[in-house]
């Protein structure tokens, strides 16, 4: 039987772990994120702790054999909407359900927080991520996502009704 990926909610005290995984995500999968790794190397402990400061946010780390291998966070944005952000499963766990676990846990958190909708943005062409999101019931909306660094292309906005 294969080893299992497990999840743990992390807090501001776990900022070094979150930092290391976020930098790993941006290094290993730069095509999947609007942010660039150079933007995340700046700042010390105070700045990293502040990234956890959003009231009501939910931060998760996926582990395999005691090592962090993925992350995701849920952020309440108001009007019954929460957002899934920063979802990443490292190459060691791709195809092993880590993305499904992380997404499912953020969705459960959003439902438990009373959100009516869970929303996310995805880079156009990130077909693996879009397939994961569609599998979980997300659909592309007509909403315009944020501009990408090229100044022309926009992220796609996907959403799922939770009730």
C-alpha positions in Angstrom: 0.0 0.0 0.0 1.3 3.5 -0.9 2.2 6.1 1.6 -0.6 8.6 2.3 -0.5 12.4 1.9 -1.8 14.1 5.0 -2.9 17.7 5.6 -2.4 20.1 8.5 -3.7 23.5 9.2 -0.8 25.9 9.7 -0.6 29.3 11.5 1.7 32.3 11.7 4.2 30.2 13.8 4.6 28.0 10.7 5.7 30.8 8.5 9.2 29.2 7.7 7.4 26.1 6.3 4.9 28.2 4.3 7.7 30.4 2.9 9.8 27.4 1.9 6.8 25.7 0.2 5.6 28.9 -1.5 9.1 29.5 -2.9 9.2 25.8 -4.0 5.9 26.2 -5.8 7.0 29.3 -7.6 10.3 27.7 -8.5 8.9 24.3 -9.7 5.8 25.6 -11.3 6.3 29.2 -12.4 3.8 28.8 -15.3 1.0 28.1 -12.8 1.2 31.4 -10.9 1.0 35.1 -11.5 3.5 35.8 -8.7 7.2 35.3 -9.4 9.7 33.7 -7.1 11.7 36.9 -6.9 8.8 38.7 -5.4 8.6 36.2 -2.5 12.3 36.2 -1.5 12.0 39.7 0.0 11.0 40.3 3.5 11.8 38.7 6.8 9.8 37.0 9.5 7.5 39.9 10.1 6.4 40.1 6.5 5.8 36.4 6.2 3.8 36.4 9.4 1.7 39.2 8.0 0.8 37.1 5.0 -1.2 35.0 7.5 -2.8 38.1 8.9 -6.0 38.1 6.8 -8.9 37.5 9.3 -10.6 34.2 8.8 -8.0 32.8 6.3 -7.3 29.1 6.3 -3.8 27.8 5.4 -3.1 24.1 4.7 0.1 22.2 4.1 0.2 18.7 2.6 2.8 16.3 4.0 4.3 13.0 2.7 6.7 11.2 5.0 6.9 14.2 7.3 7.9 16.6 4.5 5.8 19.5 3.2 4.8 18.7 -0.4 1.9 21.0 -1.1 -0.1 24.0 0.1 -3.4 25.9 -0.4 -5.2 28.6 1.4 -8.8 29.8 1.6 -9.5 33.5 2.0 -12.9 35.0 2.8 -13.5 38.0 0.5 -17.0 39.1 1.5 -20.6 38.8 0.3 -20.7 35.1 0.9 -17.6 34.5 -1.3 -14.4 32.7 -0.4 -11.4 32.2 -2.6 -9.0 29.3 -3.1 -5.5 30.6 -3.5 -2.0 29.3 -3.9 -3.0 25.7 -4.5 0.1 23.7 -5.4 1.1 20.0 -5.2 4.8 19.3 -5.6 6.1 16.8 -8.3 6.6 14.1 -5.6 2.8 13.9 -5.0 1.3 14.8 -8.4 -1.2 12.1 -9.4 -1.5 10.9 -5.8 -4.6 13.0 -4.9 -2.8 15.8 -3.0 -4.5 18.5 -5.1 -7.9 16.8 -4.5 -7.2 16.7 -0.8 -6.1 20.3 -0.6 -9.0 21.6 -2.7 -11.5 19.5 -0.8 -10.2 20.8 2.5 -10.5 24.4 1.4 -14.0 23.7 0.1 -15.0 22.2 3.4 -13.6 25.2 5.3 -15.5 27.6 3.0 -18.8 25.7 3.5 -18.1 25.6 7.3 -17.5 29.4 7.2 -20.9 29.9 5.6 -19.6 30.9 2.1 -22.2 30.5 -0.7 -19.5 30.5 -3.4 -15.9 29.3 -3.7 -14.0 31.2 -6.4 -10.4 30.9 -7.8 -8.3 32.3 -10.6 -6.2 30.2 -13.0 -3.7 31.0 -15.6 -5.1 30.3 -19.1 -3.4 27.1 -20.5 -2.9 25.5 -17.1 -4.9 22.5 -18.3 -4.0 20.2 -15.4 -5.2 22.7 -12.8 -8.4 23.4 -14.8 -9.1 19.7 -15.0 -8.8 19.4 -11.2 -11.1 22.3 -10.7 -13.7 21.0 -13.2 -13.6 17.6 -11.5 -14.6 19.4 -8.3 -17.5 21.2 -9.9 -15.9 24.6 -10.8 -16.8 26.4 -14.0 -15.3 29.3 -15.8 -17.3 32.5 -15.2 -17.7 35.6 -17.4 -15.9 37.7 -14.7 -12.6 39.3 -15.9 -9.6 38.0 -13.9 -6.5 40.1 -13.0 -4.1 41.1 -15.7 -1.0 38.9 -16.1 2.5 40.4 -16.3 2.2 40.6 -20.2 -0.4 43.4 -19.7 -2.8 41.7 -22.1 -3.8 38.3 -20.9 -6.1 37.9 -17.9 -6.4 35.0 -15.4 -9.6 33.0 -15.8 -12.1 33.1 -12.9 -13.7 29.9 -11.9 -16.4 29.4 -9.3 -18.5 26.8 -7.6 -21.8 27.3 -5.7 -21.6 25.8 -2.2 -25.3 25.9 -1.4 
